[in-house]
Amino acid sequence: MIGRLNHVAIAVPDLDAAAALYRDSLGADVTPAQILPAHGVRLVFVNLPNTKIELMEPLDESSPIASFLAKNPSGGIHHVCYEVDDILAARDHLTATGARVLGSGEPKTGAHGLPVLFLHPKDFNGTLIELEEAAS
């Protein structure tokens, strides 16, 4: 069911400093920052030959990333994102097997303008999983 790894997301306390570190120290291609109010984050993508790294900071204290950073002040890996062909079919299959979808269970629009869902980390070996419907 899952396809390719779309990205690994890293929560950071200072997005501009983190983007500069990847761009200036590692020579990476870093996208311009974008704000996703529905997810409570400001983010950039670091484009790699085989995947992307998403660097994200909270928009405010109500963001899920703010609570993550409260426990991990230096930041750290927040989630991994896998592509699926049909997000609703993936959701239905996963819930039928006992996996928990976070939030309402309805997809939201993610950073790439595509539908996304998050799966409970307790159901996946302590790892928060994002599913993103693959672009057609």
Secondary structure by P-SEA (a helix, b strand, c coil): ccccccbbbbbbccaaaaaaaaacccccccccccccccccccccccccccbbbbbbbbcccccaaaaaaaacccccccbbbbbbccaaaaaaaaaaaccccccccccccccccbbbbbcccccccccbbbbbcccc
